[in-house]
Amino acid sequence: MRNGYRSDDLTSVLVLVILNFVVFIALRVADLMGHDLVFLLGFQPVGFLSRPWTILTNLFVHYDIWHILANMLTLFFFGRFLCGLVGNLVFFIIYFAGGLLGNVLFMFLGNPYSIAIGASGAIFALGGALALLTPRLRVIAFPIPVPMPLWVAVIGGFFIMSFMPGVAWQGHLGGLIAGFIAGLILRRRVQTPFS
């Protein structure tokens, strides 16, 4: 498939980032006008049959400015690197497969009345794929100022976030599993200096 890193067209990553911000702004405007669209777009297992689109739309809904900033920064850096390794189409497949598998796990392991929102599951899929494709890549993960293997940062981030209140760890786990599966499938076809 690929041999080394290429600085591919980042259109897919930028489209996702822009779309997430457009939805975020639209939801804030709707809130000011007295309309709560989170129920309409967020994924609630008990309401899935009546609102099946939410298994996808919830990936574009974020709680507050810090939620969307953290997710979009991570999406940009993970997405940029992964697109350079596998191209835009495979990037999209990994991203949405992670988000969907995360929602499926949330459906079966989460509170059926809770509403899951955010792109974190999809982003964990990108991190999981990168962790397997580039096991020797070292990164600095805020706030720890020491270089560490990317796989340590991704798995450590998963465990740290899993203990935070209000976090849908099931979505993160589903994304991570999807990313690991994608990384295993692609590992023999993608060669990088960090393999």
C-alpha positions as CSV (number, residue, x, y, z in Angstrom):
1,M,0.0,0.0,0.0
2,R,2.4,2.7,1.2
3,N,6.1,2.8,1.8
4,G,7.0,5.6,4.2
5,Y,5.2,8.8,5.1
6,R,3.7,11.1,2.4
7,S,2.2,14.5,3.0
8,D,-1.1,13.7,1.4
9,D,-3.9,16.1,0.8
10,L,-5.4,16.8,4.3
11,T,-8.9,17.6,2.9
12,S,-10.5,14.7,4.9
13,V,-9.1,15.9,8.2
14,L,-9.9,19.5,7.6
15,V,-13.5,18.7,6.5
16,L,-14.0,16.8,9.7
17,V,-12.6,19.6,11.9
18,I,-14.6,22.3,10.1
19,L,-17.8,20.2,10.2
20,N,-17.4,19.6,14.0
21,F,-17.0,23.3,14.6
22,V,-20.0,24.2,12.4
23,V,-22.2,21.8,14.3
24,F,-20.8,23.1,17.6
25,I,-21.6,26.7,16.7
26,A,-25.1,25.7,15.3
27,L,-25.9,23.9,18.6
28,R,-24.8,26.9,20.6
29,V,-27.0,29.2,18.5
30,A,-29.9,26.7,18.8
31,D,-29.4,26.8,22.6
32,L,-29.7,30.6,22.6
33,M,-32.9,30.3,20.7
34,G,-34.3,27.8,23.2
35,H,-33.8,24.6,21.2
36,D,-31.9,21.6,22.7
37,L,-30.6,19.7,19.7
38,V,-28.4,17.4,21.7
39,F,-31.3,15.0,22.2
40,L,-32.0,15.0,18.5
41,L,-28.3,14.4,17.5
42,G,-26.7,12.6,20.5
43,F,-26.7,8.8,20.8
44,Q,-29.0,7.4,23.4
45,P,-29.3,3.6,23.3
46,V,-32.9,3.5,24.5
47,G,-33.9,5.9,21.6
48,F,-31.8,4.3,18.9
49,L,-34.8,2.7,17.0
50,S,-36.6,6.0,16.9
51,R,-33.5,8.1,16.1
52,P,-31.1,5.7,14.2
53,W,-29.1,8.5,12.6
54,T,-27.7,9.4,16.1
55,I,-25.3,6.5,15.9
56,L,-23.4,8.7,13.4
57,T,-24.4,12.3,14.2
58,N,-23.3,12.1,17.8
59,L,-19.7,12.0,16.5
60,F,-20.1,15.7,15.6
61,V,-21.7,16.9,18.8
62,H,-19.5,18.3,21.7
63,Y,-20.4,19.4,25.2
64,D,-18.3,22.6,25.5
65,I,-15.4,24.5,24.0
66,W,-12.8,22.5,25.9
67,H,-14.4,19.2,24.7
68,I,-14.3,20.2,21.1
69,L,-10.8,21.9,21.3
70,A,-9.2,18.8,22.8
71,N,-10.9,16.4,20.3
72,M,-10.1,18.6,17.3
73,L,-6.5,19.2,18.2
74,T,-6.0,15.4,18.6
75,L,-7.9,14.7,15.4
76,F,-5.7,17.1,13.5
77,F,-2.4,15.7,14.7
78,F,-3.4,12.0,14.6
79,G,-5.4,12.5,11.3
80,R,-2.6,14.4,9.6
81,F,-0.1,11.7,10.3
82,L,-2.4,8.8,9.6
83,C,-3.5,10.3,6.3
84,G,0.1,10.6,5.3
85,L,0.5,6.8,6.0
86,V,-2.7,5.3,4.6
87,G,-4.4,8.0,2.5
88,N,-7.7,9.8,2.9
89,L,-10.1,6.9,2.1
90,V,-8.5,4.5,4.6
91,F,-8.3,7.3,7.2
92,F,-12.1,7.9,6.8
93,I,-12.8,4.2,7.1
94,I,-10.8,3.9,10.4
95,Y,-12.3,7.1,11.8
96,F,-16.0,6.2,11.2
97,A,-15.5,2.5,12.1
98,G,-14.0,3.6,15.4
99,G,-16.9,5.9,16.1
100,L,-19.5,3.3,15.1
101,L,-17.9,0.5,17.1
102,G,-17.6,2.9,20.1
103,N,-21.4,3.6,19.9
104,V,-22.2,-0.1,19.6
105,L,-20.2,-0.8,22.8
106,F,-21.9,2.1,24.5
107,M,-25.3,0.6,23.4
108,F,-24.5,-2.7,25.1
109,L,-22.3,-1.6,28.1
110,G,-23.5,1.9,28.9
111,N,-26.5,3.4,30.6
112,P,-29.3,3.0,28.0
113,Y,-30.8,6.4,29.1
114,S,-27.5,8.3,28.9
115,I,-26.7,10.4,25.8
116,A,-23.2,9.9,24.3
117,I,-21.7,12.7,22.3
118,G,-18.2,13.5,20.9
119,A,-15.7,12.3,18.4
120,S,-13.4,10.7,21.0
121,G,-14.2,7.1,20.0
122,A,-13.3,7.8,16.4
123,I,-10.2,9.6,17.5
124,F,-9.1,6.7,19.7
125,A,-9.4,4.6,16.5
126,L,-6.9,6.8,14.8
127,G,-4.6,6.6,17.9
128,G,-4.9,2.8,18.1
129,A,-4.1,2.4,14.4
130,L,-1.1,4.7,14.7
131,A,0.1,2.9,17.8
132,L,0.4,-0.3,15.9
133,L,1.7,1.2,12.7
134,T,4.4,3.3,14.4
135,P,5.3,1.5,17.6
136,R,8.7,3.3,17.9
137,L,7.3,6.8,17.3
138,R,8.0,8.9,20.4
139,V,5.7,11.9,21.3
140,I,5.3,14.4,24.1
141,A,1.9,14.2,25.6
142,F,0.7,17.2,27.6
143,P,1.3,17.8,30.5
144,I,4.2,15.2,30.7
145,P,7.3,16.9,29.2
146,V,9.1,13.6,28.6
147,P,9.1,11.8,25.2
148,M,7.2,8.5,25.3
149,P,6.2,5.9,22.8
150,L,2.9,6.8,21.0
151,W,1.3,3.6,22.1
152,V,2.0,4.5,25.8
153,A,0.4,7.9,25.3
154,V,-2.7,6.4,23.6
155,I,-3.3,3.6,26.1
156,G,-2.4,5.8,29.0
157,G,-4.8,8.4,27.7
158,F,-7.5,5.8,27.5
159,F,-7.1,4.7,31.1
160,I,-6.8,8.2,32.5
161,M,-9.9,9.3,30.7
162,S,-11.9,6.2,31.6
163,F,-11.8,7.2,35.3
164,M,-13.1,10.7,34.6
165,P,-16.8,11.3,35.6
166,G,-19.2,11.6,32.7
167,V,-16.9,10.0,30.2
168,A,-18.3,7.3,27.9
169,W,-15.4,4.9,28.3
170,Q,-17.3,2.3,26.2
171,G,-17.0,4.6,23.2
172,H,-13.3,5.1,23.7
173,L,-12.8,1.4,24.1
174,G,-14.7,0.6,20.9
175,G,-12.7,3.1,19.0
176,L,-9.4,1.8,20.4
177,I,-10.4,-1.8,19.4
178,A,-11.3,-0.7,15.9
179,G,-8.0,1.2,15.6
180,F,-6.0,-1.8,16.8
181,I,-7.8,-4.1,14.2
182,A,-7.1,-1.6,11.4
183,G,-3.4,-1.3,12.5
184,L,-3.0,-5.1,12.5
185,I,-4.6,-5.3,9.0
186,L,-2.4,-2.5,7.6
187,R,0.8,-3.3,9.5
188,R,2.4,-5.4,6.8
189,R,1.4,-3.0,4.0
190,V,2.5,0.3,5.6
191,Q,6.2,0.8,6.3
192,T,7.5,3.8,8.2
193,P,10.8,4.8,9.9
194,F,8.9,4.2,13.2
195,S,7.7,0.6,12.4
